[in-house]
Amino acid sequence: MRMVNYCMKKQQDGFKKLTVLYKKMAGEVNWNDKALKDISNIWIKRGIPQYNMIHFALDKEYERFLDLKYAKKNKEYPDAKFQKCENHGAKFDFSNRHSQIMYCLKYR
């Protein structure tokens, strides 16, 4: 019974964190609905959402978005490289688009 309680608590905490993150993102980005849908498709199995993992993945993408915004503002990479990597990232859905762009900038 302890394991069930532990798992349920983890999902409840994940849902609370996800709600806070989603509200935080709502005023800053226009892709939060798409990202939530794409990430949920990965982390909802047999109709059961894993809220802790949905929160983790969405938070990771939001952090990558902020990293990209900072890098662009501070001219950390040439504009041509940004354009190339943004085109590369456009091939991916929103569950990992910003992570792919950041990877491209760092390693390609």
PyRosetta script that sets phi, psi and omega in degrees:
from pyrosetta import init, pose_from_sequence

init()
pose = pose_from_sequence("MRMVNYCMKKQQDGFKKLTVLYKKMAGEVNWNDKALKDISNIWIKRGIPQYNMIHFALDKEYERFLDLKYAKKNKEYPDAKFQKCENHGAKFDFSNRHSQIMYCLKYR")
pose.set_psi(1, -32.6)
pose.set_omega(1, 178.9)
pose.set_phi(2, -60.6)
pose.set_psi(2, -41.0)
pose.set_omega(2, -178.8)
pose.set_phi(3, -64.1)
pose.set_psi(3, -40.9)
pose.set_omega(3, 177.9)
pose.set_phi(4, -61.4)
pose.set_psi(4, -46.1)
pose.set_omega(4, 178.6)
pose.set_phi(5, -61.6)
pose.set_psi(5, -41.8)
pose.set_omega(5, 178.8)
pose.set_phi(6, -60.8)
pose.set_psi(6, -47.1)
pose.set_omega(6, -178.8)
pose.set_phi(7, -65.1)
pose.set_psi(7, -42.4)
pose.set_omega(7, 179.3)
pose.set_phi(8, -64.7)
pose.set_psi(8, -40.5)
pose.set_omega(8, 178.5)
pose.set_phi(9, -63.4)
pose.set_psi(9, -41.5)
pose.set_omega(9, 179.4)
pose.set_phi(10, -61.5)
pose.set_psi(10, -41.4)
pose.set_omega(10, 179.5)
pose.set_phi(11, -70.1)
pose.set_psi(11, -39.0)
pose.set_omega(11, 177.2)
pose.set_phi(12, -63.5)
pose.set_psi(12, -42.7)
pose.set_omega(12, 177.1)
pose.set_phi(13, -63.4)
pose.set_psi(13, -41.7)
pose.set_omega(13, 178.3)
pose.set_phi(14, -61.4)
pose.set_psi(14, -40.3)
pose.set_omega(14, 179.0)
pose.set_phi(15, -65.0)
pose.set_psi(15, -43.8)
pose.set_omega(15, 178.8)
pose.set_phi(16, -61.5)
pose.set_psi(16, -46.2)
pose.set_omega(16, 179.5)
pose.set_phi(17, -64.1)
pose.set_psi(17, -39.1)
pose.set_omega(17, 179.0)
pose.set_phi(18, -63.0)
pose.set_psi(18, -41.7)
pose.set_omega(18, 178.7)
pose.set_phi(19, -62.1)
pose.set_psi(19, -44.8)
pose.set_omega(19, 179.5)
pose.set_phi(20, -64.3)
pose.set_psi(20, -45.8)
pose.set_omega(20, -179.8)
pose.set_phi(21, -62.5)
pose.set_psi(21, -44.0)
pose.set_omega(21, -178.6)
pose.set_phi(22, -61.1)
pose.set_psi(22, -43.2)
pose.set_omega(22, 178.1)
pose.set_phi(23, -64.7)
pose.set_psi(23, -39.7)
pose.set_omega(23, 178.6)
pose.set_phi(24, -62.6)
pose.set_psi(24, -42.0)
pose.set_omega(24, -178.9)
pose.set_phi(25, -72.1)
pose.set_psi(25, -31.1)
pose.set_omega(25, -171.8)
pose.set_phi(26, -55.1)
pose.set_psi(26, -36.4)
pose.set_omega(26, -179.0)
pose.set_phi(27, -82.1)
pose.set_psi(27, -10.6)
pose.set_omega(27, -172.1)
pose.set_phi(28, -113.6)
pose.set_psi(28, -30.3)
pose.set_omega(28, -176.4)
pose.set_phi(29, -127.7)
pose.set_psi(29, 156.9)
pose.set_omega(29, 178.5)
pose.set_phi(30, -107.5)
pose.set_psi(30, 4.2)
pose.set_omega(30, -177.5)
pose.set_phi(31, -107.2)
pose.set_psi(31, 9.8)
pose.set_omega(31, -175.4)
pose.set_phi(32, -64.2)
pose.set_psi(32, -36.4)
pose.set_omega(32, 178.4)
pose.set_phi(33, -65.8)
pose.set_psi(33, -43.0)
pose.set_omega(33, 179.4)
pose.set_phi(34, -64.5)
pose.set_psi(34, -43.5)
pose.set_omega(34, -179.8)
pose.set_phi(35, -63.9)
pose.set_psi(35, -44.3)
pose.set_omega(35, 179.8)
pose.set_phi(36, -61.4)
pose.set_psi(36, -40.7)
pose.set_omega(36, 178.6)
pose.set_phi(37, -64.7)
pose.set_psi(37, -48.1)
pose.set_omega(37, -178.6)
pose.set_phi(38, -64.1)
pose.set_psi(38, -41.8)
pose.set_omega(38, 179.7)
pose.set_phi(39, -69.3)
pose.set_psi(39, -39.3)
pose.set_omega(39, 178.7)
pose.set_phi(40, -62.9)
pose.set_psi(40, -35.6)
pose.set_omega(40, 177.4)
pose.set_phi(41, -59.2)
pose.set_psi(41, -30.9)
pose.set_omega(41, 179.3)
pose.set_phi(42, -79.6)
pose.set_psi(42, -39.8)
pose.set_omega(42, -169.3)
pose.set_phi(43, -107.3)
pose.set_psi(43, 15.8)
pose.set_omega(43, 170.0)
pose.set_phi(44, -114.0)
pose.set_psi(44, 112.5)
pose.set_omega(44, -179.6)
pose.set_phi(45, -118.8)
pose.set_psi(45, 131.9)
pose.set_omega(45, -179.5)
pose.set_phi(46, 53.4)
pose.set_psi(46, 33.8)
pose.set_omega(46, 177.4)
pose.set_phi(47, 79.5)
pose.set_psi(47, 5.1)
pose.set_omega(47, -177.8)
pose.set_phi(48, -110.1)
pose.set_psi(48, 113.2)
pose.set_omega(48, 180.0)
pose.set_phi(49, -78.0)
pose.set_psi(49, 141.7)
pose.set_omega(49, 172.7)
pose.set_phi(50, -101.9)
pose.set_psi(50, 85.7)
pose.set_omega(50, -172.8)
pose.set_phi(51, -59.6)
pose.set_psi(51, -34.7)
pose.set_omega(51, 179.5)
pose.set_phi(52, -63.8)
pose.set_psi(52, -36.7)
pose.set_omega(52, 179.4)
pose.set_phi(53, -77.6)
pose.set_psi(53, -35.2)
pose.set_omega(53, 176.2)
pose.set_phi(54, -62.9)
pose.set_psi(54, -44.4)
pose.set_omega(54, 177.2)
pose.set_phi(55, -61.2)
pose.set_psi(55, -46.7)
pose.set_omega(55, -178.4)
pose.set_phi(56, -57.7)
pose.set_psi(56, -48.8)
pose.set_omega(56, -177.4)
pose.set_phi(57, -66.8)
pose.set_psi(57, -42.5)
pose.set_omega(57, 179.8)
pose.set_phi(58, -67.0)
pose.set_psi(58, -40.1)
pose.set_omega(58, 177.9)
pose.set_phi(59, -63.0)
pose.set_psi(59, -41.1)
pose.set_omega(59, 178.8)
pose.set_phi(60, -60.8)
pose.set_psi(60, -45.3)
pose.set_omega(60, -179.8)
pose.set_phi(61, -67.0)
pose.set_psi(61, -38.5)
pose.set_omega(61, 178.0)
pose.set_phi(62, -64.1)
pose.set_psi(62, -41.6)
pose.set_omega(62, 177.6)
pose.set_phi(63, -63.1)
pose.set_psi(63, -40.4)
pose.set_omega(63, 177.4)
pose.set_phi(64, -64.7)
pose.set_psi(64, -38.8)
pose.set_omega(64, 176.6)
pose.set_phi(65, -59.4)
pose.set_psi(65, -46.0)
pose.set_omega(65, 179.4)
pose.set_phi(66, -64.9)
pose.set_psi(66, -38.5)
pose.set_omega(66, 176.6)
pose.set_phi(67, -60.9)
pose.set_psi(67, -44.1)
pose.set_omega(67, 179.3)
pose.set_phi(68, -64.8)
pose.set_psi(68, -41.9)
pose.set_omega(68, 178.9)
pose.set_phi(69, -60.4)
pose.set_psi(69, -44.6)
pose.set_omega(69, 178.9)
pose.set_phi(70, -64.5)
pose.set_psi(70, -46.2)
pose.set_omega(70, -178.6)
pose.set_phi(71, -62.0)
pose.set_psi(71, -40.2)
pose.set_omega(71, 179.7)
pose.set_phi(72, -67.6)
pose.set_psi(72, -43.9)
pose.set_omega(72, -179.2)
pose.set_phi(73, -61.7)
pose.set_psi(73, -39.2)
pose.set_omega(73, -176.9)
pose.set_phi(74, -95.1)
pose.set_psi(74, 10.1)
pose.set_omega(74, 175.9)
pose.set_phi(75, 52.8)
pose.set_psi(75, 46.8)
pose.set_omega(75, -179.6)
pose.set_phi(76, -75.3)
pose.set_psi(76, -20.6)
pose.set_omega(76, 178.9)
pose.set_phi(77, -133.2)
pose.set_psi(77, 151.3)
pose.set_omega(77, 177.4)
pose.set_phi(78, -62.6)
pose.set_psi(78, 149.2)
pose.set_omega(78, -179.3)
pose.set_phi(79, -57.8)
pose.set_psi(79, -37.6)
pose.set_omega(79, -179.9)
pose.set_phi(80, -62.7)
pose.set_psi(80, -38.5)
pose.set_omega(80, 178.9)
pose.set_phi(81, -69.3)
pose.set_psi(81, -41.1)
pose.set_omega(81, 175.8)
pose.set_phi(82, -56.8)
pose.set_psi(82, -47.2)
pose.set_omega(82, -178.1)
pose.set_phi(83, -61.8)
pose.set_psi(83, -44.7)
pose.set_omega(83, 179.0)
pose.set_phi(84, -59.9)
pose.set_psi(84, -45.7)
pose.set_omega(84, -177.1)
pose.set_phi(85, -73.4)
pose.set_psi(85, -32.9)
pose.set_omega(85, 175.2)
pose.set_phi(86, -66.5)
pose.set_psi(86, -37.4)
pose.set_omega(86, 175.2)
pose.set_phi(87, -64.2)
pose.set_psi(87, -41.1)
pose.set_omega(87, 176.5)
pose.set_phi(88, -61.1)
pose.set_psi(88, -45.8)
pose.set_omega(88, -178.2)
pose.set_phi(89, -65.8)
pose.set_psi(89, -26.6)
pose.set_omega(89, -179.1)
pose.set_phi(90, -64.9)
pose.set_psi(90, -16.8)
pose.set_omega(90, 178.9)
pose.set_phi(91, -74.0)
pose.set_psi(91, -16.1)
pose.set_omega(91, -174.4)
pose.set_phi(92, -103.5)
pose.set_psi(92, 154.6)
pose.set_omega(92, 175.5)
pose.set_phi(93, -76.1)
pose.set_psi(93, 178.3)
pose.set_omega(93, -173.2)
pose.set_phi(94, -76.8)
pose.set_psi(94, -2.1)
pose.set_omega(94, 178.3)
pose.set_phi(95, -71.4)
pose.set_psi(95, -22.1)
pose.set_omega(95, 178.0)
pose.set_phi(96, -151.4)
pose.set_psi(96, 22.0)
pose.set_omega(96, -177.3)
pose.set_phi(97, -59.6)
pose.set_psi(97, -49.7)
pose.set_omega(97, -176.4)
pose.set_phi(98, -70.2)
pose.set_psi(98, -31.3)
pose.set_omega(98, 175.2)
pose.set_phi(99, -65.9)
pose.set_psi(99, -39.3)
pose.set_omega(99, 178.6)
pose.set_phi(100, -66.2)
pose.set_psi(100, -40.3)
pose.set_omega(100, 178.3)
pose.set_phi(101, -64.0)
pose.set_psi(101, -44.6)
pose.set_omega(101, -179.8)
pose.set_phi(102, -63.9)
pose.set_psi(102, -41.2)
pose.set_omega(102, 177.7)
pose.set_phi(103, -60.7)
pose.set_psi(103, -45.1)
pose.set_omega(103, 179.3)
pose.set_phi(104, -59.0)
pose.set_psi(104, -45.4)
pose.set_omega(104, -179.7)
pose.set_phi(105, -62.1)
pose.set_psi(105, -38.9)
pose.set_omega(105, -175.2)
pose.set_phi(106, -80.9)
pose.set_psi(106, -35.1)
pose.set_omega(106, -167.4)
pose.set_phi(107, -120.5)
pose.set_psi(107, -0.4)
pose.set_omega(107, -179.8)
pose.set_phi(108, -114.8)
pose.dump_pdb("model.pdb")
